[in-house]
């Protein structure tokens, strides 16, 4: 019998409604700047705009649920808060380079416009059994031998993941522009303990 050990938690949450006209106009009206392969918003604090208050509450509730099911830390001592948030625009023929999110605990991406076949690609962070070391062809790809995994980038869906997890957007093939909103988080409160000499007050 094979059991998975130390899995990487990916959270998937549905907004359950369409963005309002005000929310959509705000997100699509932000000034963009060049990125590697696509464009990102100049504004790095979009979720703290009053127009996004209800949506930001959904993001916060999703983060709380994710943390409860994974880290399960004492929320009276420490919580995660959104540090930065921005939009991404990837047009047909463009891509979003492989990267992770530094200075962040949990990151997220929400898709609000795009193509039916759009995906986000995650890269295996555990080269434990030589998956990334040995060039051995697998007859069938599974959770243990795959080096990458494509997750659907469905409109109205929020995906949460550990910030150090490498990810990318392959070249967009559909005719519609792909819009998404991303954010980072960090601890606020107390982590560690004084007796263990690991205490931090943040």
MARKOLKOL-868821 format. One record per residue (C-alpha): z, x, y. Coordinates in pm, whole numbers, plus 50000, padded with zeros to 5 digits. Each point is the difference from the previous one (the first is absolute). Layout:
<recs>
REC     Z     X     Y
REC     Z     X     Y
...
</recs>
This chain:
<recs>
REC     Z     X     Y
REC 50000 50000 50000
REC 49911 50129 50345
REC 50205 49901 50307
REC 49920 50075 50362
REC 50253 50228 50172
REC 50045 50040 50377
REC 49725 49756 50104
REC 49862 49997 50353
REC 50081 49663 50162
REC 49715 49819 50174
REC 50100 49681 50181
REC 49745 49720 50049
REC 50085 49711 50235
REC 49790 49708 50123
REC 50032 49879 50359
REC 49926 49648 49882
REC 49813 49900 50316
REC 49711 50110 50215
REC 50070 50211 50306
REC 50014 49792 50315
REC 49723 50032 50256
REC 50241 50186 50231
REC 50102 50244 49725
REC 49641 50066 49897
REC 49879 50044 50357
REC 50282 50243 50072
REC 49944 50209 49686
REC 49622 50018 50040
REC 50017 50056 50375
REC 50201 50324 49989
REC 49820 50312 50124
REC 49895 50221 49711
REC 49954 50376 49970
REC 49821 50224 49753
REC 50169 50089 49672
REC 49874 50197 49702
REC 49734 49767 49859
REC 50092 49687 50200
REC 50195 49893 50311
REC 50367 49919 50070
REC 50175 49831 50291
REC 50120 50207 50293
REC 50311 49779 50005
REC 50254 50108 49738
REC 50249 49719 50060
REC 49805 49679 49944
REC 50265 49811 49800
REC 50246 49995 50290
REC 49768 49789 50214
REC 50135 49645 50056
REC 49675 49851 49867
REC 50077 50156 49660
REC 50364 49882 49977
REC 49951 49754 49714
REC 49775 50239 49808
REC 50246 50285 50052
REC 50272 49781 49847
REC 49783 49962 49689
REC 49963 50379 49985
REC 50378 50047 50032
REC 50076 49745 49728
REC 49748 50168 49769
REC 50159 50342 50060
REC 50344 49855 49924
REC 49875 49846 49674
REC 49827 50323 49898
REC 50313 50205 50065
REC 50219 49752 49812
REC 49782 50031 49691
REC 49963 50378 50017
REC 50264 50205 50185
REC 50257 49718 50008
REC 50205 50183 50264
REC 50295 49850 50187
REC 49841 49822 50297
REC 50338 50000 50178
REC 49970 50380 50017
REC 49629 50068 50034
REC 49677 49814 50066
REC 49635 50086 50052
REC 49840 49936 50337
REC 49639 50023 50114
REC 49938 50322 50192
REC 49628 49975 50077
REC 49725 49746 49939
REC 49627 50011 50065
REC 49664 49846 49906
REC 49712 50154 49804
REC 49631 49915 50027
REC 49760 50115 49729
REC 49637 49894 50034
REC 49722 49998 49742
REC 49935 50357 49887
REC 50335 50124 50133
REC 50311 50099 49805
REC 50366 50091 50050
REC 50081 50351 49883
REC 50265 50076 49736
REC 50343 50033 50160
REC 50368 49912 49979
REC 50247 49900 50271
REC 50240 50270 50114
REC 50342 49928 50154
REC 50011 49661 49830
REC 50176 49841 49703
REC 49788 49693 49921
REC 49657 49935 50148
REC 49794 49687 50000
REC 49650 49870 50059
REC 49896 49641 50074
REC 49638 49886 49979
REC 49882 49742 50251
REC 49621 50021 49979
REC 49755 50158 49763
REC 49779 49970 49693
REC 50074 49840 49665
REC 49967 50331 49813
REC 50205 50220 50238
REC 50267 50214 49831
REC 50266 50260 50073
REC 50008 50301 49769
REC 50332 50158 49894
REC 50031 50346 49842
REC 50229 50083 49709
REC 50309 50181 50140
REC 50124 50108 49654
REC 49800 50286 49847
REC 50268 50014 49727
REC 49789 49987 49683
REC 49715 50202 50135
REC 49797 49702 50123
REC 49909 50204 50308
REC 50009 50336 49820
REC 49783 49962 49692
REC 49638 49885 49995
REC 50032 49782 49691
REC 49785 49687 49997
REC 50186 49683 49909
REC 49823 49739 49788
REC 50176 49726 50195
REC 50185 50016 50334
REC 50360 49879 50004
REC 50316 50030 50215
REC 50086 50336 49847
REC 49671 50190 50017
REC 49841 49870 50320
REC 49975 50225 50304
REC 49915 49720 50243
REC 50048 49625 50022
REC 49807 49752 50213
REC 50196 49706 50138
REC 49822 49696 50150
REC 50016 49984 50379
REC 50016 49621 50019
REC 50015 49830 50340
REC 50350 49869 50074
REC 50164 50250 49764
REC 50266 50257 50086
REC 50037 50306 49778
REC 50317 50213 50020
REC 50025 50345 49840
REC 50204 50323 50017
REC 49872 50188 50305
REC 49937 50325 49811
REC 49751 49828 49768
REC 49650 50134 50071
REC 49741 49730 50070
REC 49656 49948 50150
REC 49729 49744 50071
REC 49668 50068 49829
REC 49679 49947 50194
REC 49966 49637 50103
REC 49691 49845 49843
REC 50032 49643 50130
REC 49843 49877 50322
REC 50324 49882 50162
REC 50227 50232 50198
REC 50324 50075 49817
REC 50310 49949 50214
REC 50353 50088 49895
REC 50340 50056 50156
REC 50225 50284 49880
REC 50358 50104 50071
REC 50271 50252 49914
REC 50375 49960 49958
REC 50315 50209 50007
REC 50371 49969 49927
REC 50247 49865 50254
REC 50370 50027 49924
REC 50191 50224 49759
REC 49855 50173 49697
REC 50174 50243 49767
REC 50372 50066 49994
REC 50241 50238 50170
REC 50161 50104 49670
REC 49662 50104 49857
REC 49912 50172 50333
REC 49689 49782 50020
REC 50104 49759 50273
REC 49754 49920 50276
REC 50054 49751 50281
REC 49662 49883 50126
</recs>
